[in-house]
Amino acid sequence: MSIPYLACILFLCVACLLSSSDAACMLCGPGFPELDERLSEAKSAVIDWLMREQRGDGSWPPASTAESVLGLQLADRGWLNGQDLNGRHLTKARLEYELLRYLVPQASADRAQVQERPVPDSNESGPRGRSRSESGSTERSSRGHGRHSSSSAERSSRGRSRSESGSTERSSRGHGRHSSSSAERSSRGRGRPSTSASADRIEEVRTRQCGLQGFSRGAGTLGQYMLALQSVCCDTDDFYGVDLDRLMTRLLRDFPQENFNNFFQYSLAILSLCSQGSETNIPKRALRRLAVGSNRDDPCGSDPHSVDTLSMQVMAMVCARPQAMGRGLGEWEDIIDARVQCIVASQRADCSFGGNTITTALALQALSAVGAAPVVCPCDVTADFLLDVLDQEGYTRENATFTVHPSVGSIAQIIPIFNCNNFGSFANASIDCPNYDLAPAPFQPGDLTTSFKLLVDDGSTVIDYGVMIIQGESLYTGLLRLEDSDVGFTFGTLPSSFGRFLVSLNGVPSSSTDFTYWSIVEVEGGVEGLANSGIEGLFPVEDDCYIIRLTSYA
């Protein structure tokens, strides 16, 4: 059954970018106050539950740290910034540790491989063997009977059937996956190698020298970690000396291979690059492969997990749309429309997609990304399905507990839609970046202290704080001490050549779109004047008064 995309009513998700206020999300548009309240209550309580699932070492079970961080940040862009400094450091350190744990064994294995085998020169051609996983069909037959399907962390690290890992694509080309680059290599091997071929070889040598030719867990898992790192303002182009963006580009080039052989994983990989906007260049070949998918002639497919995959593909294609348009991929929008038709047509009579909450949540995320809505059931009824299933599983909003313990990963995938977000939202979002600076030394007996007043004015409310520092400390250190107290104060900064500048206070960000910034005002004798230094260059003395005000420069 094919439902024309234009027949889909407009999905009125207003103020649904991460840069908007989290409280402003109206999933199905205006006119559904009861649903909005129910979603808001569920979101807050489930976030609390998911945060309580965090272990003492900063991880989430079972191997769901990246999923949990990403889901929480999509559900509430300021959740990590709302934790105390130790909590922020623990979560960030655990996320980095897990990824490093995967990278270091791979680096050791690659270095051993380099010692055994010289790097081929630019004239060498020939196929490179890649293993294929056929375990997916057996796994799928044993899954999918519960209300929650398996989490994306499980899907991103497991193989699926050949039909989803590109066998149709391979047969249409007639030569198997090996031939996609061997033909280029053999043609380049006759005569002088091309500039692009030489550049590829240079890059391959550099990557091998760095000890990271591949990633044993697969690009889907790497993509999740990269998205999670981006969501908490950590760089991926220099991750402890490793350029994860460049590594991901290489993995995309070698698709499919072991642990990276289906388009759910492939979409996560694309999302990890396009979410950084135009700063990261996605190869045209990778974009074209995302558009072709596993079966271009039958985008809907017959796999029971095809809706999950289609939803991720749609989110990835919307996220990568600017780069695709810039590279002349003219059929991009038509392919998005065709996949949206498949998603819309797959909704069941019980208002679910796929009969479970994860597939339903992913489908709603994909539809919201393109501005479409469900057709079989209205948006509000479809959203009620998600909440009703949580109720049926014994979920209670009062203490956010479940009588039937759900998968942490499954909840992490559901909650972004409660905030009108999807896995591609970071491409157009401003993030409330956590402050990771070390806490100042605690006060000791005999310390000479200074007390001063701080007013925070966001344009609608003014909050008065009393701040105590050790004599000689800066206003910046005072903000750190205030944040580390229990008064609910938070702030975010970014470095610059002139020192740190404020980008958010109490969850309210400055905005280039709204032409606002946080200014610092000194008050002397009741007279206000703009400070002549930033927060690192101001050193309060006893009874000083500062106002940090959200200011318009329009």
N, C-alpha and C positions, 0 to 999 in steps of 0.2 A: 504494500500500500504506500502510495506516495502522496504526501500532503504538501502542496506548494508552500514554499517558504513565505511568500508574500501574504499567505492566509494567516500566518501567525500574528496574533495581536501584539501590539507593542508592549514590551516588558518594562513597566514603569518603575524601574529601580532608581530612585532619585538619590542624589548625594551619596553614591555608593562607592566612590573611590576611597582608597586609604587616606588620602589627603583630607577627606571630609571628616566631620565629627562622627565618631562611632555611634553616638546616640541618634543620629539623623537617619539611619538606615530604615527605609520602608520597602521591604522586599517586593511587595506586589503593588507598590505605588500608594498614593493617598486613598483614604476611604476604608482602610482596614485597621482601625485602632486596636481592636481586640487581638487581632493576629500580631500586630506590631508589639503589643505589650507581652503577649505570650512568648514571642521570639526573643524579646529582650530579656525576659526572666530566665528563659532556658539558656540563652547564651551566657549570661552572667554566672548562673549556677554550674553549667557544664565546664566553663573555664575554671571555676574554683575547683571542681572535681578533678579536672585534668592536671591542674597545678599540684594538687595533693598527691597525685600519682607519681610525681617526680621523686626519685630515690635520693638518698643521702649523698650519693656520689655525683648527683646532677643529671643522671640519665633517666629515661623513661622505658618501662618494659613494654613488650619484648623487642629490643633493638629498634625502638620507635622515637629516639631522641630527635632526629632531624624532622620527622613528621610532626611531632608534638610542638617543637619550636615554631615551625612554619605555620601550623594550624592556629596556634595561639596568637601569633603576630597578625595573621589575617583576620582573626576574630576580634582582636583588640590591639591596635597598633601601639598602645602604650603599656601593654601588660608587663614586659620585662623591665621597662623603665620604672614601673611602680614597685619593683622589688628592692630590697635593700642592696647596698653595694656588694656585699658578700654573695648574695643570691645571684646578682647579675654576673659576677665573675665566675661563679660555679657553673652556671648554665653555659656561658660562652666557652669556658675552658673545657667542659665535657664535650661540647659540639666539636671543638677543634681536636680534642684528644681522639675521639672516635674516628674522625676522618684521617688524622695522622696515622692511626693504628692500621688503617687500610692501605695508606700510601707507602709506609715504610717497608712492609714485606714485599710489596710490588717493586719498590726501588731496588731492594736487595736481589730479587729474582732477575730483574732487568740488567743489573750490573753484571751478574754472573753470566747472563746470556750474551752480553756484549763481549765479555772476555773470551767466550768460546767461539763466537762468530763475528767476523769483521763486518762493518757496515758496507752494504753493496754500493758500487759506484753508480753514477747517474745513467750508465748505459745498460745496466743489468735489467732484464725483464723476466717475467715469469710469474705464475700465480702464487699467491700466498694462501695456504690452507687456513680455513676457519672452521671450528667445530660448530655444530648446531645442536640445540637442546630440543628434545622431543618429549620432555617430561610434562609439558603443560597440559596435554589432553587428559592424562591420567589424573593430574591434580584437579582439573576443573570438574571431572566427573565426581570427585569426592567432596567438592565444595559447593557452596551456593545454596544450601538448604536452609540456613539460618536467616534471620532478618538482616544481619550484617554480613556482607561479603568480605573476603580477605582484604587487608590493608594494602595500600599502594607500595609500602616498603616490601611486603611479601611479593607483590606482583612485579616490582621493579627488579628484584633479584632472582626471579625464577623465569625459566623459559616457558613459552607457549607453543602451540602446535605450529607446524610449518606454514600453514595457510596464513597465520598472522605475522609470522616472522619474515615474510617477503617472498614465499615460493612462487606466488603468482607473478610478482614483479620479476623474479629471476627467469621464470619460464618465458615471459614475454620478451625478454632480451635475448633468450636463446642460448646463453653461454654460461649461466650460473654466476654466482657472485664473484668468482675469481676474475672474470674477464673485464669487470668494470674499470679496472686500472691497468691490467696487463696490456690491453690494446694500446693505451696511451704510452706505456713504457716501451713497448716494442717499436712503436712509431718514432718515439723520441730517441730510441737507441740507434737509429740509422742517421749518422751524421752528428752534428753538434747538438747537444741537448738544449732545449729551450730554457729561457730565463725562469719560467714558472717551475719547470722540472728541477732546475738547479736549486731554486729557493726551497722547494719541497724537500730535497735531499739535505740541504743545509739545516733545515728545521728538524728533520728526522735525526740527524747527527746530534744536534744540540739537545733534543729531547732525550735521546738515549744516554748522552753524557750526564744529563741530570738524573738518570735512573728511573724515568717514568715514561716508558713507551705505551703502557696500557694501564688499566685499572681493573683488578681482578673481580671486584664486586659488580662491575657493569656500569655503564654510563647512566642508567636510570637511578641507581643509588647515588652516584656522584652528583647527578642533577639535583636530587633532593637535598643533599648536604649543601650544595652551592646556593640553592634558593633559601635554605634556612640561614646560612651565613649572611646572605644579602639582606634578609629580613631584619637582622639585628646589626646592620651597618658594618659588617666585616668585609674586607676586600677579598676578592677571589682571584685577582690578577697577580697577587703576590702573597700567597698563603705559605708562610714560612719558607719563602724562596721558590715556591712552585707556582707557576702560572696555570691555575685551574682552567681558565678560559681557553688557553691554548691546548691543554690536555683534552678538554671536552671536544674541541674542534677536530682533533686527531681521531678521537673515538667515533665521532659522527662519520668521518670519512671511511672508517673500517666497518661500519654497520652492514650486515649483521655478523655477530660473532658470539662466542659463549658469554652468557649472562647479559647479552645486549642484542636481543633478536626479535623484539616485538615493538609495535608502535605506541604502546602505552609508555614504555621506557623511552622511546625515541622522542616523544612529546615532552617528557620531563627534561630530557637533555636540551631540547630547543628552548624550553621555558627558562632554563638556567642561564641562557645567553641573551635571549631577547628581553628578559626582565631588567637588564641593565641599560636598555634603550639603545641609542645609536653608538654608545661608547664601545660596544663589542660587535665585531663584524661576523655575521653568520655566512658561511660559504653558500653560494648560490646552489651548488649541488645538494647541500643538506636541505635547503628550503624546498627544492624541487622534489626531493625524496619524501619529505613530509606531505607535500601536496598529493603525490601519487599514492602513498599509503600502501597497504597490503594488497588491495584489489581495486583499482581505479574504476573498473567496469561495474563493480557491485559494492558501492561505498557502505551500504548497510551491513553486508556480510551475514553470516549465519552463526557466528560464534556467540555463545551465551554471554561472554564478556565484551562483546563488540560495542555496547553502549558506553561502557567505561572508557574504552579506547577512543571511540569517536568523540566523546566529551573532552578528553585530554587533547586530542588532535585539534578540535575547534578552539579550545583555549590557547593552544600553542600558535595556531594560525592567526588568531586575532592579535596575540602579543607580537608576532613577527610580521604583521601586516606592513608596517612602514618599510622594513627592509625588503620584503617581497615586492612591493610596488616600485621601490627604487631600483630593483634589478629586473624589472620588466616582466614579471611573472603574471601575465594578464588574466589567466584563468583562476587566480587566487580566490576572488570573491565567489565565483561560481562553485568552486569546490567547497568552500565554507557553507554555502547555501545548501548544497546537496547533502552534506553531513548533518546539518541542522534538521533537514527534512527527515533523515533517518532517525535522529534522536526523538523528534516530536512524534513520529509515527510509532515509536516503540513503547509509548506510555500505555500502561495496562488499565483495565477497568477499575482496579482498586486504587488508581491514581498514582501508583508507584512507577518507577522505571526499573526494570529488572527484578522487581519483587523485593528489593531491599533498600535500606536507607543510604548506603554508600553510593550505589548507582544513581539513586534519585537525587542525592545532593550534588554529585558530579554533573548530572544532566542539567539541573537547575543552574549550576555555575556556568556551564557552557552556554545555555540559553541567555542568561543574564549578560554574558560577555558580548553577545551579538545583538542584544535588545529584542529578543524574542520571548515568547511565553508558551507554556504547555497549551495544548488544544483539547485533548481528551477530557482533562479536568482543568478547571481554572487554577490560576497560580495559587490563590489562597487555600484551595482545597488540597493541592499538591503539597504545599508547605505544611498543612495540618497532618498529612500522612507522616512526615518526619517526626513531628511532635507526638502524634498518637502512638507510634511504634516505641518511642522512648517511654511513654506512659505504660504501655503494655509490658515493657521489660522491667517494670518496677521502679522507674525513675521518679524521684520526688524532688521538687524544686527547693523545698525547705533546707535540705542538707546535701543535695546533689549526690545522692547515692543510687546504686542500682542493686536490686535483688538478684538480677542476673548480670554478672560482671561483664561488660562489653570489652572489645578490643580497644586499647588505647589508640592504636593507629586508625581504627575506624571512626572513633569520635573526632580525632584530629582532622579527618577529611570532611566530616559533616559540618563542623562549626564555622568554617569560612562563609558559607552561604547565609548564616544567621546575621552576618554583618554586611551582606550584599557584595561580598568579595569572591574572587575566583583565583586559581593558581597563576593567572597571568596579571593580576592586579598591580604587582610591583612595577610594571613597566611605566605606569602613569601615576605613581603614588609618591607622596612625600612621607617619610618614615620618621616616627618619633625616636630618634637614635638614642640608645641608652648611653649613659655616662659610665665609662669603665675605669676612670682614674682611681688611683689608690686613695684610700681614705687617709686623711691627715692623722698624725700621731695623736693618740688620746691625751686628754689633759692629765697632767701629773701634779701632785701636791707641790705648791710653791711656784707654779707657773703664773706669770703676770698676764692677765687676760684683759681683753677689750670687748665691750658690748656696744652694739650699734643697732639701729632700726632699719629694716628692709620692707618696702612696700612693693607688692607685685600688682600691677594694673594691666589687665588684659582687655580693657575697653568696656567690660560689662560688670566686673567685680574688682574690688581692691582688697587684698589680703595683707594684713600687718604681721610681720614676723620680728621677733627679737633674736639677734644672732650674737653668739659669743665666740671669739677667736683668741689665740695666743698673740700677744703684742707683736706687731711686725708682719703678721700674715696678711695675705691679699684678700680682696673681695671674693676672688675665685675660691680660695680656701674656705672662706666663710660660707659660700654656697655649698661646697662639699660637706662641711660640717652640718649645715642645716638639712641637707638631703639625707644625711646619715642619721638624723634624729627621727622621732616618731610623729612629726607634725604633718606629714603628707606632702611635703614639698619635693618637687622633682625639677630637673633642668637638663637640657642637652646643649652641647657645644660642638663646633667643628673647628679644626685647626686652620690657620692661615699664616701667611708670612708676617702678619701684624699681631700674631697671637691668637688665642681662642676667642671666638665670637659666639654669642648666644643664638641658638636656633629654636629653642622651645623652653617654656616654663609651665610647670603644672599641666603638661600634656597639650598646651596650646602652642602650635608651631608658628614661626614667621612664615610668610608666603609671598613668593615672587608674583603669583597670580593675583593675589589681593593687594599687592604692593605694601606689605607690612614688614616691619623688622622690630627687634627688641632694643630699645634705646636705654641708656643708663643716665639717670638724672641725679645730681647732687643737690641736697637742700641745705642751705646755710642761712640761718636767721629768717626762715620762712620763705626765702627766695630760691626758686628753682633755676638750675642751670645745667646744660648738658655736660657730662663728664668729658674730660680731655684725654682719657685713657680707657682701655678696655678692662675687663674684669681681672686680668692678671697684673695690670699696672696701677690699680687703685688699692690703697692701704688704709683701711678705716682706722680712725682713732675714737676714743670714748665719746659716746653719744652722737656720733655721726648719723646721718639719715640718707638713705639712697632709695630712689624709686626706679624700678625696672618696668618700663611701660611699652606695651605693644603700640607701635607708632606707624602711621600711614605716611608714605612718601609719594602718593599719587598726585 
